[in-house]
Amino acid sequence: MPLRTTSPGFGKRYEDYYAPSWSWASINGDIYYDQFEWDNELPLKCKVLELFTVPATNNPFGPLKSGFIKIQGPVGILSKNMKRMGTKLKLEDRREETKYWGDLVLDVKGLAFEVTSADEIPFLIIRRETVNTDVIYGIALKRLKDEGQFMRVGYVWIAYHGRNWESWILNDLKVKKQIVTIV
């Protein structure tokens, strides 16, 4: 599951369905994978429950007719302190006890969120990095009409510097273990 493309904001999905949104094959353009160590200390980890694809042709490396991935993992909600900057939403809260900052980057050309104070943008947390501060990385999701179905629309990173990381992630970001189907 790619966390991002090489040129945020310029990855472009194929005009016609080519592959599921979670797949690198759904983006016509360069793909960038973060290089990192997997010392993931998340209280909830991702687990692939089901993966399904249907080829559109006899070519196993060609386009897909359909597909999905069902994942159980930590899903959070971005719902406040977001400022639009082009294809990015800047996240920031500089209170003394909970300082965090980051970006939500929509990396699918032509797709945009109209962000209001009532909007909630779900994201699946993929990894956590702890060096001088806690940083979480994940993929931004867009809810679809079918219950529990989502489309991958971008990536998220959030750095946190505060006293109680677990409380922040569970209370402020409303992270819960959920089962999501990404098409």
Secondary structure, 3 states (H helix, E strand, C coil): CCCEECCCCCCEECCCCCCCCCCHHHEECCEECCCCCCCCCCCCCCEEEEEEEEECCCCCCCCEEEEEEEEEEEEEEECCCEEEECCEEEEEEECCCEEEEEEEEECCCCCCCCCCCCCCEEEEEEEEEECCCEEEEEEEEEECCCCCEEEEEEEEEEEEEECCHHHHHHHHCCCEEEEEEEC
